[in-house]
Amino acid sequence: MEDYGFSSGLISRLFRKILPIVPEAHTIEYILLKEEDPVPYALNLLDFGTLSNGVISNQLDLSIKALCSKVIAFGLDSNIKGKYSFLQLNSKPFETLLEKVNHLTQCKREEIEGITASLKAIESLITDLRKNKNKIGTNFHLTITTRRILEYTRRIKELLHLKQNIESKEAWEHLFLKYIAYAEHKNSIRRYIDRHSDLVALEIIEHTSNKGEKYIAEGRKGYWNFFYRSLLGGGLISVFALFKIMIDSYQLPQLNNAYWYSINYALCFVLVKKVGGIIATKQPAMTASTIAKNIDKQDDLKIDSIQSITILVKKVFRSQFVSILGNFIMALMLAGIIMYSLRAFGAENFTRAVDSEYLIQNAVPSFGLLFFSAVAGLFLALSGLVSGYFDNKAVASNFAYRIQNSSLFFNSKRLARYVEKKAGAILGNISLGFFLGSAFLLSNLLPFSIDIRHIAFSSANVGYAVMNQDFNMSMILLALSGALLIGLVNLIVSFSITLYLALKSRGASFRLVPKILTNLFRSPSQ
């Protein structure tokens, strides 16, 4: 097993795709990978009657000791011991392993069983460390290291079993077959990324799901509260939608437009969050993570019964419906009121800036509208992950403690608490603003057009257009249905992407979703 950092390991695999590594001729690795029927050929090279007293037995002891030394070095590292102390976990098994491995060559069954027991205790400790990642934060280094130590402990147990059965043909055959299977995926880039980013992904999802719990209403009072907050969010968005229309009227270069669009979106989302409003389409990325977290209630990185999440899924969709309805109604109505007031007070500069035909056509159902709505859904999901990433980063890097002990930040405990609690949300909203505001620039790089459609902004645009120019009723109804369709696509795409990542981070696959849906429709309404 190679010892490398994440980046160097990734680069080495890319290079091996171009120029694979070939084992030296006449080595056991060469035989197992190059011979037509390698296992019987390799087994014929072994003299099972002399293995227990020969060079191979000594090499086996050294291999076990080498792997044990890496496990012990990890466990006795001051940084890792600090994490165990913080979590009130006992790191004694690492010291016990150190004592027992020194007597390995005696090969007594009780000694090997003692080492195996220590390894199992270490595996339990590392699993506890990984499960408590929300308390200590995590990063790629900790993810890779803990994953590798778990691989080391499993390998040591396999070698200990081989040591006890060193003259067994079946034991050696098992070892050879495992090596061949390992070699097949050794250079897989996708598998490498999956295996080395699982804990970071899990922790990002964990922080995202903690926020998602705030976006699930409980009872009639909770739904009304959501509706009022959604009205507030829709009202603020209608104002910023007008700002975007005014930016359009200046006909700036693309890069300038992208910058001001992004600032406008970011300010809008941050302000809505600050005043306690709700943007419906930002919720799915959070609530999907919450659903996945509830699938794994035992927090053992295993999928529990899906029955436990049926009621939660229903609450999520009801909450989403109420929020979308509030955003849609208020954005549409307040935009209409603003435009009516501007016309009544003779603000011709504003009314001329509104290209009503363009705005209402952008809301008419079409394939382009579905695609652009899906693009917005993708960015909504990504912004939720950005928020989770920075929440995790704040914990893993201990930003709060460092800020309150830094003279540069005036040792401010208030700022430390604010960064710890709000950094992820603010940066997630800012990232969403820049994603949506700059998306159209991708059209210059791709052979097709890229843009976004967001339900609240589109609803506001329809309101401004309808009150600024006369349209027939069929066109108005078509635009309104298009705005609702945008919200539906925003929700489905952002929810699906985040649910997939959330399930993946907990060892499940997207194939679990049909089971959840089947269980949902079969269950009685609650």
Secondary structure, DSSP 8 states (H G I E B T S, - for coil): -----HHHHHHHHHHHHHS-----TTSHHHHHHHSSSHHHHHHHT--TTTGGGSHHHHHHHHHHHHHHHHHHHHHT-HHHHHHHHHTT---HHHHHHHHHHTTGGG--HHHHHHHHHHHHHHHHHHHHHHHTHHHH---HHHHHHHHHHHHHHHHHHHHHHHHHTTT-HHHHHHHHHHHHHHHHHTT-HHHHHHHHHHHHHHHHHHHHHHHHGGGS--HHHHHHHHHHHHHHHHHHHHHHHHHHHHHHHT---HHHHHHHHHHHHHHHHHHHHHHT---GGGHHHHHHHHHHHHHTTT-SSS---GGGGHHHHHHHHHHHHHHHHHHHHHHHHHHHHHHHHHHHTT-HHHHHH--HHHHHHTTS--HHHHHHHHHHHHHHHHHHHHHHHHHHHHHHTTHHHHHHT-GGGTT-HHHHHHHHHHHHHHHHHHHHHHHHHHGGGGGGTSSS------HHHHHHHHHHHHHHS---HHHHHHHHHHHHHHHHHHHHHHHHHHHHHHHHHTT--TTHHHHHHHHHHHS---
